[in-house]
């Protein structure tokens, strides 16, 4: 019913864009309450498709493409998925000041474990997912009777520390699990909304985290740490280029022929947290928490050591076992 009118138009007039919208909506489970809302979302989708097609002609080192956010305006997207309303508090500044900047050359390389990409939903909990992914790389929690590794509970971090869906510090999340032990996702399931702290439902086996380290995006610090742990970093994820990133290296498209050719790599605000999982060829390979339909199966690449996306504004953090 919700797409009946659009479907009839697509058949009658052979409009490929309307068919694309119908197929995309079905793929991502989009349900709109009224015909008017369906048409409004179609117009937004249409504008985003036109921008994506134009941008891919301009770009040389990366591509952009459709994902589950294609029916949203940029203002809607940033309000739902970025931390624009989060105020960096004195407590957060104190947490950052107390970071231990261990010499990366003293860390012992180990076998790191990578869990599946997650989706934070419309909750500003990226800081908890970044901390969780870094913790999981060190913990390697086996899933009973299955292949792969188990997630830690990000919902416990949302409910029991920082500001929940209104933001937080990935170091605080790591420090919480260092102090309290680990809670699994199967014990305390993610809900994408704030709740009361229910840490008592977790068994909390003893933590293997001895301390939380800090690393800067310069002097190859993060690259060296990545031999021993994943690293949670803060970035500026605003703008259409990042929202619709699909593949390639974000930030290699410099201003060559015209201003619109440029991808703004050196932003300086921070409104999102992600997890560096590896580095090679001068680039970081980074895990996001917007689901596997975003980017390259949930990941993106960007240049290392050049303050891309403002990642030098705040130190990266990682667990030390």
Steps between C-alpha positions, in 0.01 A plus 500: 500500500773745599668483159194425289480838332874513434493144365211585263691806375815294450311246288295756308781741419802273531665738748821325610551735795163410650580131457840559660330665798251215531777237485720696742209545744427128500869416546530721806156430645381859470139551606331840474172577672328691220509544123604863555798390711594241238511768232695736727760231563511424128585864422782495758620168359493644148712800602753274673524269197563801275772623736661153516507467120652847458752446779628173354587684179705751701677256733813313398617308808174400668138431415172586667179300478158414637458367852221489757528877558403601145148616596627747762603864474845583633351685797287195588797268470731708716230546766441122521849356457762757601586650838425864420308548826770341716701746711856395580490530880768565758476133599575394142794740488634354826463147361695602191769676704562185703571283197817291516703561185696177497788463257345298214836329440467324839168336414507131415327414169221249542226319315214748468137397462253690286127478565218569254400859418219636719235768456454756778165620361360841593700524821819699557678195637785488249747553787379174662529307172849636435609400851329162466666414168842588643434285806381208287824503301691424818252269673421263210181373668406173330138447409394165647462239226532755219764651279599858573528713810252645744413866556536673834188678625491857375161546668660464843734785410203708374297438817775506762754762397543829307190660347353199320341588168606862554867415467804400697872422498633169367771505766230515770337191349828310508570613857154379606573148375850509646350569842185286483589210272345408166129469425395317182242615245308178561461599867413867451355559154524827308176699469617825332348709778586612852402273788566453870824326593448125544857383539389234750368287212859439383741239630791742452793258480829659599632752251829443321537876449792630705479862387372725223757652269499812286640546149522803272452516123861598443843345530351166391365450855163358398657288226737342754223439754293321235740206521372439852149645519231681306480872577185706564521849348277809479426655160287758320248290306293791371430567132355309207836358391532304823132411533497338154861369495513168317861409416852635450711723726310787658695822461731424205286712265669836541401820325627438146266653242226673696399552866229232479766238426634526852415262782550682829733265685632742760188583698548604860182434694427153635149356500548127450718212626632208294760225535828467308565132433810509278737722305680442172629707211473817707127454563284393793232233451215597731188329633184710531179427694237591238439145380649300213300684232704815569838545332701196398306237698505733800863617465688793348860599428667836560859635500702446819697766681345806330215589739243370253143561626648691793620183672794681663264715704457226761735209575414150386457245778563127528498227766829359629487138609 
